[in-house]
Amino acid sequence: CTVLLAPDADEDAFLSYHFEARVCPLALAAVTRVFDFQTDVISVVEEAQFRCRRVSVCRIEKTGTIHMRVALTSDRGLELDLAAANA
């Protein structure tokens, strides 16, 4: 299922710039290519993969800059498995 968000739409503005992404199952070069192999992004993605965590992306409203950091959420996907075996 693909969800498309419009960053300029009022109802999608927050979710377009505040989300977590899984990076562990992807190659480091594949993820960082999107960001033109910037060394800061490589450092964050590499640490997230080493710690088995997701990356968190958010936009600072005052300056308009986009920040990426290692998230507190595990990248194992366990937080999203909501259905039980007997559901």
CNS distance restraints for C-alpha pairs under 8 A (distance, minus, plus):
assign (resid   5 and name CA) (resid  12 and name CA) 5.80 0.50 0.50
assign (resid   5 and name CA) (resid  15 and name CA) 7.64 0.50 0.50
assign (resid   5 and name CA) (resid  16 and name CA) 6.01 0.50 0.50
assign (resid   6 and name CA) (resid  12 and name CA) 5.78 0.50 0.50
assign (resid   6 and name CA) (resid  13 and name CA) 7.05 0.50 0.50
assign (resid   6 and name CA) (resid  16 and name CA) 6.95 0.50 0.50
assign (resid   7 and name CA) (resid  12 and name CA) 5.84 0.50 0.50
assign (resid   7 and name CA) (resid  13 and name CA) 4.75 0.50 0.50
assign (resid   7 and name CA) (resid  14 and name CA) 7.90 0.50 0.50
assign (resid   7 and name CA) (resid  16 and name CA) 5.28 0.50 0.50
assign (resid   7 and name CA) (resid  17 and name CA) 7.46 0.50 0.50
assign (resid   8 and name CA) (resid  12 and name CA) 7.28 0.50 0.50
assign (resid   8 and name CA) (resid  13 and name CA) 5.99 0.50 0.50
assign (resid   9 and name CA) (resid  13 and name CA) 5.81 0.50 0.50
assign (resid  12 and name CA) (resid  16 and name CA) 5.89 0.50 0.50
assign (resid  13 and name CA) (resid  17 and name CA) 6.74 0.50 0.50
assign (resid  14 and name CA) (resid  18 and name CA) 5.97 0.50 0.50
assign (resid  15 and name CA) (resid  19 and name CA) 6.35 0.50 0.50
assign (resid  17 and name CA) (resid  57 and name CA) 6.54 0.50 0.50
assign (resid  17 and name CA) (resid  58 and name CA) 4.96 0.50 0.50
assign (resid  17 and name CA) (resid  59 and name CA) 5.34 0.50 0.50
assign (resid  17 and name CA) (resid  66 and name CA) 7.71 0.50 0.50
assign (resid  18 and name CA) (resid  56 and name CA) 7.43 0.50 0.50
assign (resid  18 and name CA) (resid  57 and name CA) 5.61 0.50 0.50
assign (resid  18 and name CA) (resid  58 and name CA) 4.35 0.50 0.50
assign (resid  18 and name CA) (resid  59 and name CA) 6.74 0.50 0.50
assign (resid  19 and name CA) (resid  56 and name CA) 5.88 0.50 0.50
assign (resid  19 and name CA) (resid  57 and name CA) 5.49 0.50 0.50
assign (resid  19 and name CA) (resid  58 and name CA) 6.68 0.50 0.50
assign (resid  20 and name CA) (resid  54 and name CA) 6.21 0.50 0.50
assign (resid  20 and name CA) (resid  55 and name CA) 5.48 0.50 0.50
assign (resid  20 and name CA) (resid  56 and name CA) 4.34 0.50 0.50
assign (resid  20 and name CA) (resid  57 and name CA) 6.10 0.50 0.50
assign (resid  20 and name CA) (resid  71 and name CA) 7.16 0.50 0.50
assign (resid  21 and name CA) (resid  54 and name CA) 5.48 0.50 0.50
assign (resid  21 and name CA) (resid  55 and name CA) 5.39 0.50 0.50
assign (resid  21 and name CA) (resid  56 and name CA) 6.52 0.50 0.50
assign (resid  21 and name CA) (resid  57 and name CA) 7.88 0.50 0.50
assign (resid  22 and name CA) (resid  53 and name CA) 7.53 0.50 0.50
assign (resid  22 and name CA) (resid  54 and name CA) 4.81 0.50 0.50
assign (resid  22 and name CA) (resid  55 and name CA) 6.67 0.50 0.50
assign (resid  22 and name CA) (resid  75 and name CA) 5.83 0.50 0.50
assign (resid  23 and name CA) (resid  27 and name CA) 7.90 0.50 0.50
assign (resid  23 and name CA) (resid  28 and name CA) 7.98 0.50 0.50
assign (resid  23 and name CA) (resid  31 and name CA) 7.31 0.50 0.50
assign (resid  23 and name CA) (resid  45 and name CA) 6.97 0.50 0.50
assign (resid  23 and name CA) (resid  48 and name CA) 7.39 0.50 0.50
assign (resid  23 and name CA) (resid  49 and name CA) 6.50 0.50 0.50
assign (resid  23 and name CA) (resid  53 and name CA) 7.84 0.50 0.50
assign (resid  23 and name CA) (resid  54 and name CA) 6.07 0.50 0.50
assign (resid  23 and name CA) (resid  55 and name CA) 7.08 0.50 0.50
assign (resid  23 and name CA) (resid  75 and name CA) 7.49 0.50 0.50
assign (resid  24 and name CA) (resid  48 and name CA) 7.49 0.50 0.50
assign (resid  24 and name CA) (resid  49 and name CA) 4.96 0.50 0.50
assign (resid  24 and name CA) (resid  52 and name CA) 6.43 0.50 0.50
assign (resid  24 and name CA) (resid  53 and name CA) 7.42 0.50 0.50
assign (resid  24 and name CA) (resid  54 and name CA) 7.48 0.50 0.50
assign (resid  24 and name CA) (resid  75 and name CA) 6.62 0.50 0.50
assign (resid  26 and name CA) (resid  30 and name CA) 6.77 0.50 0.50
assign (resid  26 and name CA) (resid  31 and name CA) 6.86 0.50 0.50
assign (resid  27 and name CA) (resid  31 and name CA) 6.53 0.50 0.50
assign (resid  28 and name CA) (resid  32 and name CA) 6.16 0.50 0.50
assign (resid  28 and name CA) (resid  42 and name CA) 7.41 0.50 0.50
assign (resid  28 and name CA) (resid  45 and name CA) 7.03 0.50 0.50
assign (resid  28 and name CA) (resid  46 and name CA) 6.93 0.50 0.50
assign (resid  29 and name CA) (resid  33 and name CA) 5.84 0.50 0.50
assign (resid  29 and name CA) (resid  37 and name CA) 7.64 0.50 0.50
assign (resid  30 and name CA) (resid  34 and name CA) 7.28 0.50 0.50
assign (resid  31 and name CA) (resid  35 and name CA) 7.63 0.50 0.50
assign (resid  31 and name CA) (resid  45 and name CA) 7.88 0.50 0.50
assign (resid  32 and name CA) (resid  36 and name CA) 6.43 0.50 0.50
assign (resid  32 and name CA) (resid  37 and name CA) 4.90 0.50 0.50
assign (resid  32 and name CA) (resid  38 and name CA) 7.09 0.50 0.50
assign (resid  32 and name CA) (resid  41 and name CA) 6.51 0.50 0.50
assign (resid  32 and name CA) (resid  42 and name CA) 6.05 0.50 0.50
assign (resid  32 and name CA) (resid  45 and name CA) 7.77 0.50 0.50
assign (resid  33 and name CA) (resid  37 and name CA) 5.17 0.50 0.50
assign (resid  35 and name CA) (resid  41 and name CA) 7.17 0.50 0.50
assign (resid  37 and name CA) (resid  41 and name CA) 7.17 0.50 0.50
assign (resid  37 and name CA) (resid  42 and name CA) 6.68 0.50 0.50
assign (resid  38 and name CA) (resid  42 and name CA) 6.30 0.50 0.50
assign (resid  39 and name CA) (resid  43 and name CA) 6.18 0.50 0.50
assign (resid  40 and name CA) (resid  44 and name CA) 6.42 0.50 0.50
assign (resid  41 and name CA) (resid  45 and name CA) 6.08 0.50 0.50
assign (resid  41 and name CA) (resid  68 and name CA) 7.49 0.50 0.50
assign (resid  42 and name CA) (resid  46 and name CA) 5.85 0.50 0.50
assign (resid  43 and name CA) (resid  47 and name CA) 6.14 0.50 0.50
assign (resid  44 and name CA) (resid  48 and name CA) 6.11 0.50 0.50
assign (resid  44 and name CA) (resid  55 and name CA) 7.60 0.50 0.50
assign (resid  44 and name CA) (resid  68 and name CA) 7.32 0.50 0.50
assign (resid  44 and name CA) (resid  69 and name CA) 6.05 0.50 0.50
assign (resid  44 and name CA) (resid  70 and name CA) 6.19 0.50 0.50
assign (resid  45 and name CA) (resid  49 and name CA) 6.10 0.50 0.50
assign (resid  45 and name CA) (resid  55 and name CA) 6.98 0.50 0.50
assign (resid  45 and name CA) (resid  70 and name CA) 7.49 0.50 0.50
assign (resid  46 and name CA) (resid  50 and name CA) 6.13 0.50 0.50
assign (resid  47 and name CA) (resid  51 and name CA) 6.10 0.50 0.50
assign (resid  47 and name CA) (resid  70 and name CA) 7.22 0.50 0.50
assign (resid  48 and name CA) (resid  52 and name CA) 5.82 0.50 0.50
assign (resid  48 and name CA) (resid  53 and name CA) 4.85 0.50 0.50
assign (resid  48 and name CA) (resid  54 and name CA) 6.00 0.50 0.50
assign (resid  48 and name CA) (resid  55 and name CA) 6.42 0.50 0.50
assign (resid  48 and name CA) (resid  70 and name CA) 5.44 0.50 0.50
assign (resid  48 and name CA) (resid  71 and name CA) 7.64 0.50 0.50
assign (resid  49 and name CA) (resid  53 and name CA) 6.23 0.50 0.50
assign (resid  49 and name CA) (resid  54 and name CA) 7.70 0.50 0.50
assign (resid  52 and name CA) (resid  74 and name CA) 6.05 0.50 0.50
assign (resid  52 and name CA) (resid  75 and name CA) 5.38 0.50 0.50
assign (resid  52 and name CA) (resid  76 and name CA) 7.09 0.50 0.50
assign (resid  53 and name CA) (resid  70 and name CA) 6.72 0.50 0.50
assign (resid  53 and name CA) (resid  71 and name CA) 6.19 0.50 0.50
assign (resid  53 and name CA) (resid  72 and name CA) 6.74 0.50 0.50
assign (resid  53 and name CA) (resid  73 and name CA) 5.81 0.50 0.50
assign (resid  53 and name CA) (resid  74 and name CA) 4.40 0.50 0.50
assign (resid  53 and name CA) (resid  75 and name CA) 4.46 0.50 0.50
assign (resid  53 and name CA) (resid  76 and name CA) 7.68 0.50 0.50
assign (resid  54 and name CA) (resid  70 and name CA) 6.27 0.50 0.50
assign (resid  54 and name CA) (resid  71 and name CA) 5.29 0.50 0.50
assign (resid  54 and name CA) (resid  72 and name CA) 7.42 0.50 0.50
assign (resid  54 and name CA) (resid  73 and name CA) 6.02 0.50 0.50
assign (resid  54 and name CA) (resid  74 and name CA) 6.15 0.50 0.50
assign (resid  54 and name CA) (resid  75 and name CA) 5.03 0.50 0.50
assign (resid  55 and name CA) (resid  68 and name CA) 6.64 0.50 0.50
assign (resid  55 and name CA) (resid  69 and name CA) 5.65 0.50 0.50
assign (resid  55 and name CA) (resid  70 and name CA) 4.60 0.50 0.50
assign (resid  55 and name CA) (resid  71 and name CA) 4.93 0.50 0.50
assign (resid  56 and name CA) (resid  68 and name CA) 5.55 0.50 0.50
assign (resid  56 and name CA) (resid  69 and name CA) 5.31 0.50 0.50
assign (resid  56 and name CA) (resid  70 and name CA) 5.97 0.50 0.50
assign (resid  56 and name CA) (resid  71 and name CA) 5.04 0.50 0.50
assign (resid  57 and name CA) (resid  66 and name CA) 7.04 0.50 0.50
assign (resid  57 and name CA) (resid  67 and name CA) 5.69 0.50 0.50
assign (resid  57 and name CA) (resid  68 and name CA) 4.54 0.50 0.50
assign (resid  57 and name CA) (resid  69 and name CA) 6.73 0.50 0.50
assign (resid  58 and name CA) (resid  66 and name CA) 5.73 0.50 0.50
assign (resid  58 and name CA) (resid  67 and name CA) 5.34 0.50 0.50
assign (resid  58 and name CA) (resid  68 and name CA) 6.59 0.50 0.50
assign (resid  59 and name CA) (resid  64 and name CA) 6.20 0.50 0.50
assign (resid  59 and name CA) (resid  65 and name CA) 5.66 0.50 0.50
assign (resid  59 and name CA) (resid  66 and name CA) 4.26 0.50 0.50
assign (resid  59 and name CA) (resid  67 and name CA) 6.01 0.50 0.50
assign (resid  60 and name CA) (resid  64 and name CA) 5.36 0.50 0.50
assign (resid  60 and name CA) (resid  65 and name CA) 5.53 0.50 0.50
assign (resid  60 and name CA) (resid  66 and name CA) 6.30 0.50 0.50
assign (resid  60 and name CA) (resid  67 and name CA) 7.44 0.50 0.50
assign (resid  61 and name CA) (resid  65 and name CA) 7.56 0.50 0.50
assign (resid  73 and name CA) (resid  79 and name CA) 7.89 0.50 0.50
assign (resid  74 and name CA) (resid  78 and name CA) 7.61 0.50 0.50
assign (resid  74 and name CA) (resid  79 and name CA) 7.66 0.50 0.50
assign (resid  77 and name CA) (resid  81 and name CA) 6.80 0.50 0.50
assign (resid  83 and name CA) (resid  87 and name CA) 5.91 0.50 0.50
